[in-house]
Amino acid sequence: MTDTTLAAILGFLPYLGAGLALGVVYFLVLYKSVRLHTADASAGRMIGLFLLRVALALAVFYPFARIGAGPLLAALVGFMIARFAVQGFIRRLERGTGA
């Protein structure tokens, strides 16, 4: 691997990290929304959490899309990594085995 290739890869790490952070927040808020729905909570709270998730996703992904495909793809990879991480965390949490 050349220095140029390594520098290009390292250049995408902040976008990957931002996508990862967004994904953790997004999927934890989604989990909270599902819990509220199953507990017959008010629709207003669920709609508010939905709007929060959409606003967060737009606030992160839209500027990255304006920069280019590379940053957007790096952020989406981080977002998907977070999905699997949060999914595993929630499974352990619900089984009572802790995090």
KEPALUM-12424 format. One record per residue (C-alpha): x negated, y negated, z negated; residue in one letter. Coordinates in steps of 0.1 Angstrom, whole numbers, plus 5000, padded with zeros to 4 digits. Example, Ala and Ser with C-alpha at 12.3 -4.5 7.8 and 13.67 -1.06 7.14 Angstrom:
<atoms>
487750454922a486350114929s
</atoms>
This chain:
<atoms>
500050005000m498549675010t498549364988d501049195011t503549485007t503149484969l503649114968a506849144989a508149414966i507349214935l509048914950g512349104949f512049204912l513748884898p516748964921y516849324909l516749204873g519548954879a521749224895g520949454866l521949194840a525149104860l526049474863g525649534826v527949244817v530349324846y530849684837f531149624799l533849364806v535549614829l535449874801y536949624778k539749544803s540549914807v540649954769r543049654767l545249804794h545450144777t546349964744a549249774761d547549434756a548949124771s548549084809a547048744803g543948874786r543449134813m543848874841i541448644823g538748924821l539349004857f538848644867l535648634845l534248934863r534948794898v533548454888a530348614875l529848834906a530348534929l528048314909a525248564912v525748734946f526748434967y523548234962p521548544968f523448605000a522648255011r518948325005i518948635026g519649005029a516649115009g517548934977p521149034980l520249404985l517849394956a520649244934a523049504946l520649784937v520249644902g524049614900f524449984909m521650094885i523549904857a526750084867r525250424861f523550304829a526750154814v528650464825q526250694806g526250454776f530050454774i530250834777r527850874748r529750614728l533150784733e531751124724r530450974692g526851054698t525750694697g523550504721a
</atoms>
